[in-house]
Amino acid sequence: MRFSTRAIHAGDELENRTGTVVVPIYQVSTFKQSQPDTGAGYVYSRTANPTRTALESCLASLEEADHALAFASGMAAITTLLLSLLNQGDHILAVEDLYGGTRRVFTRVMQNFGVESTYFDGTNLRDYEARFKPRTKIVWVETPTNPLLQIVDIAGVAKVAHSHNALVVVDNTFMSPYLQHPLRLGADIVVHSTTKYLGGHSDLIGGAVMLSDSKLYEKVQFAQNAAGAVPGPMDCWLVLRGIKTLAVRLERHCSNAKKVAEFLAGHVKVSRVIYPGLTSHPQHDLARKQMDDFGGMVSFHLKGGLHSWQELLKHLKVFTPAESLGGVESLIEHPSSMTHASVPKEERDRIGVTDSLIRVSVGIEDAEDLIADLSTALEHV
Ligand SMILES: *Cc1c(COP(=O)(O)O)cnc(C)c1O
């Protein structure tokens, strides 16, 4: 079956006892142990819960993976994955323009257990080879990166990493499984913050790991149950509900983002727009090859820095200033003082996260209203 059909139906085959059209919320912690066992196999909801099983089945289907595991947050998914795959002395190679929380867990949690990490501009395939160490176990990729929306060549990275026996993990949160298929391109593991596009309504926190290697799956599943960072049934149900409209939402996110990017690119108060769908993006060709469309995230540089951002903010009515992304409503943020404030200023300036940079998560409102809102606010900048 195709994507939109799977988004709506994958997982519901598990729920045929009463004929409910949507999977119910199994708000329970423990299950009767029948003698003989009825075969449903549920014991205790940390280990498995039917609503979570339906979500995991759906997530696996969307990422074209044999297995998926759901977690209480994107960071819970990432941390559990690291704990299950790495040992003391192992090394992670990561692109530098990385989600801040991921970098924080690498440097401030995993480092305490003797796991090292190296960061570099992962956009040029020639830069990888020399950075591998004997114990590099994971190459960690985000693409497009956050907030600079640079594109990393997943298939190219997979080739180099596999020649060093390292696993490739792709954080596919910015694209969602609708727009980018890392496992098809050779990645080994996909992670998501389901808080973003998969949930899609800014009303839950969740995460997921998808993979096809059964041995690795058993390890991560063991850690999921052992460490216990699992989502509750209600949150699983909300993600399942969000996923049903993923395809139609993403269509609108992409078409709105393109219109917003084109509007900003022609504006005198804007010095540069970064959107993979614009031909001015330095990696537009790779983006076309690797992604089915260009997503809902747009970054741009305002002429005038911090003061201009503050003025812009005062006059916006539709865009909400907030962290996070991927919901139906448009959000706007200033990475250097918000999402990336914990990155030291010299490092921010070196990689291009300067005070003039603004990031927007373009929602699914009417594009005309989004453009009018930006247009009015920019007049005051
Ligand atoms: C939000 C986000 C995370 C973390 O997910 P939470 O659900 O907030 O824990 C990880 N990676 C990316 C790319 C994100 O945007």
The ligand as an ORCA input file, in Angstrom:
! r2SCAN-3c Opt
* xyz 0 1
  C      12.803     18.412     18.934
  C      13.908     17.622     18.354
  C      14.529     16.583     19.079
  C      14.159     16.275     20.514
  O      12.870     15.810     20.651
  P      11.950     16.057     21.965
  O      10.680     15.401     21.572
  O      11.867     17.524     22.199
  O      12.651     15.357     23.096
  C      15.516     15.860     18.447
  N      15.906     16.144     17.182
  C      15.352     17.133     16.470
  C      15.831     17.399     15.077
  C      14.343     17.909     17.021
  O      13.803     18.910     16.304
*
